[in-house]
Amino acid sequence: MTLTRDFKQTVVERVKRDPDFAKALLDEAATLFLSGEPDAARLILRDLVNATVGFESLAELTHKPSKSLHRMLSPKGNPSMDNLAAIFGAVRNWLKVTFDVRVVEIAG
């Protein structure tokens, strides 16, 4: 799945004018990851990083090279659990939010 530059710019603009949208993207990325869809989670997280903290600042916050972070969040990226936790943590701190994870029983 490749997103167009126009779509990515739309995400950046929406995040800048609507902080709740950024929080919703973080929630969606975490939910997708925990639901077994890491590919989609990485792409959303990548767009969110671009629209908020940026990869250079993320590199400073996580003590990881910017290029490595770009690769980790690429369509074929495969970040370790430690790196993914560091990325989620940095974005969460940047947005000044916390996670409230719940397990919900499947009906049926």
C-alpha positions as protocol buffer text, in pm:
chain_id: "A"
residue {
  index: 1
  type: MET
  ca { x: 0 y: 0 z: 0 }
}
residue {
  index: 2
  type: THR
  ca { x: 156 y: 327 z: -112 }
}
residue {
  index: 3
  type: LEU
  ca { x: 0 y: 654 z: -6 }
}
residue {
  index: 4
  type: THR
  ca { x: 17 y: 952 z: -235 }
}
residue {
  index: 5
  type: ARG
  ca { x: 200 y: 1267 z: -129 }
}
residue {
  index: 6
  type: ASP
  ca { x: -134 y: 1453 z: -136 }
}
residue {
  index: 7
  type: PHE
  ca { x: -281 y: 1207 z: 114 }
}
residue {
  index: 8
  type: LYS
  ca { x: 23 y: 1234 z: 341 }
}
residue {
  index: 9
  type: GLN
  ca { x: 5 y: 1614 z: 326 }
}
residue {
  index: 10
  type: THR
  ca { x: -366 y: 1597 z: 408 }
}
residue {
  index: 11
  type: VAL
  ca { x: -284 y: 1390 z: 718 }
}
residue {
  index: 12
  type: VAL
  ca { x: -19 y: 1644 z: 826 }
}
residue {
  index: 13
  type: GLU
  ca { x: -258 y: 1936 z: 780 }
}
residue {
  index: 14
  type: ARG
  ca { x: -542 y: 1759 z: 963 }
}
residue {
  index: 15
  type: VAL
  ca { x: -318 y: 1668 z: 1258 }
}
residue {
  index: 16
  type: LYS
  ca { x: -198 y: 2029 z: 1287 }
}
residue {
  index: 17
  type: ARG
  ca { x: -551 y: 2168 z: 1307 }
}
residue {
  index: 18
  type: ASP
  ca { x: -717 y: 1881 z: 1496 }
}
residue {
  index: 19
  type: PRO
  ca { x: -521 y: 1732 z: 1790 }
}
residue {
  index: 20
  type: ASP
  ca { x: -797 y: 1475 z: 1845 }
}
residue {
  index: 21
  type: PHE
  ca { x: -724 y: 1335 z: 1498 }
}
residue {
  index: 22
  type: ALA
  ca { x: -363 y: 1273 z: 1599 }
}
residue {
  index: 23
  type: LYS
  ca { x: -480 y: 1093 z: 1913 }
}
residue {
  index: 24
  type: ALA
  ca { x: -722 y: 885 z: 1704 }
}
residue {
  index: 25
  type: LEU
  ca { x: -440 y: 786 z: 1467 }
}
residue {
  index: 26
  type: LEU
  ca { x: -224 y: 676 z: 1761 }
}
residue {
  index: 27
  type: ASP
  ca { x: -516 y: 477 z: 1902 }
}
residue {
  index: 28
  type: GLU
  ca { x: -576 y: 315 z: 1564 }
}
residue {
  index: 29
  type: ALA
  ca { x: -209 y: 225 z: 1519 }
}
residue {
  index: 30
  type: ALA
  ca { x: -196 y: 64 z: 1864 }
}
residue {
  index: 31
  type: THR
  ca { x: -525 y: -119 z: 1809 }
}
residue {
  index: 32
  type: LEU
  ca { x: -413 y: -252 z: 1471 }
}
residue {
  index: 33
  type: PHE
  ca { x: -81 y: -367 z: 1612 }
}
residue {
  index: 34
  type: LEU
  ca { x: -241 y: -545 z: 1906 }
}
residue {
  index: 35
  type: SER
  ca { x: -502 y: -697 z: 1674 }
}
residue {
  index: 36
  type: GLY
  ca { x: -240 y: -864 z: 1457 }
}
residue {
  index: 37
  type: GLU
  ca { x: -216 y: -609 z: 1175 }
}
residue {
  index: 38
  type: PRO
  ca { x: 138 y: -472 z: 1218 }
}
residue {
  index: 39
  type: ASP
  ca { x: 176 y: -364 z: 853 }
}
residue {
  index: 40
  type: ALA
  ca { x: -116 y: -121 z: 871 }
}
residue {
  index: 41
  type: ALA
  ca { x: -10 y: -8 z: 1219 }
}
residue {
  index: 42
  type: ARG
  ca { x: 341 y: 80 z: 1097 }
}
residue {
  index: 43
  type: LEU
  ca { x: 211 y: 289 z: 807 }
}
residue {
  index: 44
  type: ILE
  ca { x: -27 y: 485 z: 1028 }
}
residue {
  index: 45
  type: LEU
  ca { x: 248 y: 534 z: 1285 }
}
residue {
  index: 46
  type: ARG
  ca { x: 484 y: 656 z: 1011 }
}
residue {
  index: 47
  type: ASP
  ca { x: 232 y: 918 z: 893 }
}
residue {
  index: 48
  type: LEU
  ca { x: 171 y: 1021 z: 1253 }
}
residue {
  index: 49
  type: VAL
  ca { x: 544 y: 1063 z: 1319 }
}
residue {
  index: 50
  type: ASN
  ca { x: 576 y: 1276 z: 1005 }
}
residue {
  index: 51
  type: ALA
  ca { x: 281 y: 1491 z: 1115 }
}
residue {
  index: 52
  type: THR
  ca { x: 391 y: 1536 z: 1476 }
}
residue {
  index: 53
  type: VAL
  ca { x: 732 y: 1473 z: 1629 }
}
residue {
  index: 54
  type: GLY
  ca { x: 920 y: 1421 z: 1300 }
}
residue {
  index: 55
  type: PHE
  ca { x: 1186 y: 1159 z: 1238 }
}
residue {
  index: 56
  type: GLU
  ca { x: 1482 y: 1375 z: 1346 }
}
residue {
  index: 57
  type: SER
  ca { x: 1327 y: 1449 z: 1686 }
}
residue {
  index: 58
  type: LEU
  ca { x: 1210 y: 1089 z: 1716 }
}
residue {
  index: 59
  type: ALA
  ca { x: 1571 y: 981 z: 1659 }
}
residue {
  index: 60
  type: GLU
  ca { x: 1684 y: 1198 z: 1951 }
}
residue {
  index: 61
  type: LEU
  ca { x: 1403 y: 1076 z: 2177 }
}
residue {
  index: 62
  type: THR
  ca { x: 1459 y: 707 z: 2102 }
}
residue {
  index: 63
  type: HIS
  ca { x: 1840 y: 720 z: 2062 }
}
residue {
  index: 64
  type: LYS
  ca { x: 1802 y: 549 z: 1723 }
}
residue {
  index: 65
  type: PRO
  ca { x: 1928 y: 678 z: 1386 }
}
residue {
  index: 66
  type: SER
  ca { x: 1663 y: 857 z: 1181 }
}
residue {
  index: 67
  type: LYS
  ca { x: 1728 y: 633 z: 879 }
}
residue {
  index: 68
  type: SER
  ca { x: 1676 y: 324 z: 1093 }
}
residue {
  index: 69
  type: LEU
  ca { x: 1346 y: 462 z: 1219 }
}
residue {
  index: 70
  type: HIS
  ca { x: 1237 y: 532 z: 861 }
}
residue {
  index: 71
  type: ARG
  ca { x: 1319 y: 171 z: 768 }
}
residue {
  index: 72
  type: MET
  ca { x: 1139 y: 35 z: 1076 }
}
residue {
  index: 73
  type: LEU
  ca { x: 819 y: 216 z: 982 }
}
residue {
  index: 74
  type: SER
  ca { x: 841 y: 144 z: 611 }
}
residue {
  index: 75
  type: PRO
  ca { x: 597 y: -98 z: 441 }
}
residue {
  index: 76
  type: LYS
  ca { x: 853 y: -379 z: 472 }
}
residue {
  index: 77
  type: GLY
  ca { x: 990 y: -264 z: 809 }
}
residue {
  index: 78
  type: ASN
  ca { x: 1025 y: -505 z: 1097 }
}
residue {
  index: 79
  type: PRO
  ca { x: 1098 y: -313 z: 1418 }
}
residue {
  index: 80
  type: SER
  ca { x: 1179 y: -509 z: 1731 }
}
residue {
  index: 81
  type: MET
  ca { x: 934 y: -494 z: 2019 }
}
residue {
  index: 82
  type: ASP
  ca { x: 1178 y: -268 z: 2206 }
}
residue {
  index: 83
  type: ASN
  ca { x: 1202 y: -27 z: 1914 }
}
residue {
  index: 84
  type: LEU
  ca { x: 827 y: -26 z: 1856 }
}
residue {
  index: 85
  type: ALA
  ca { x: 767 y: 40 z: 2225 }
}
residue {
  index: 86
  type: ALA
  ca { x: 1014 y: 330 z: 2211 }
}
residue {
  index: 87
  type: ILE
  ca { x: 840 y: 477 z: 1904 }
}
residue {
  index: 88
  type: PHE
  ca { x: 493 y: 444 z: 2055 }
}
residue {
  index: 89
  type: GLY
  ca { x: 623 y: 590 z: 2382 }
}
residue {
  index: 90
  type: ALA
  ca { x: 783 y: 890 z: 2214 }
}
residue {
  index: 91
  type: VAL
  ca { x: 471 y: 970 z: 2012 }
}
residue {
  index: 92
  type: ARG
  ca { x: 250 y: 916 z: 2317 }
}
residue {
  index: 93
  type: ASN
  ca { x: 465 y: 1156 z: 2520 }
}
residue {
  index: 94
  type: TRP
  ca { x: 470 y: 1408 z: 2234 }
}
residue {
  index: 95
  type: LEU
  ca { x: 89 y: 1404 z: 2222 }
}
residue {
  index: 96
  type: LYS
  ca { x: 71 y: 1409 z: 2604 }
}
residue {
  index: 97
  type: VAL
  ca { x: -159 y: 1107 z: 2622 }
}
residue {
  index: 98
  type: THR
  ca { x: -156 y: 766 z: 2784 }
}
residue {
  index: 99
  type: PHE
  ca { x: -288 y: 430 z: 2672 }
}
residue {
  index: 100
  type: ASP
  ca { x: -593 y: 269 z: 2829 }
}
residue {
  index: 101
  type: VAL
  ca { x: -595 y: -84 z: 2688 }
}
residue {
  index: 102
  type: ARG
  ca { x: -894 y: -310 z: 2747 }
}
residue {
  index: 103
  type: VAL
  ca { x: -961 y: -669 z: 2656 }
}
residue {
  index: 104
  type: VAL
  ca { x: -1312 y: -718 z: 2520 }
}
residue {
  index: 105
  type: GLU
  ca { x: -1478 y: -1059 z: 2495 }
}
residue {
  index: 106
  type: ILE
  ca { x: -1593 y: -1154 z: 2145 }
}
residue {
  index: 107
  type: ALA
  ca { x: -1967 y: -1212 z: 2128 }
}
residue {
  index: 108
  type: GLY
  ca { x: -2083 y: -1546 z: 2003 }
}
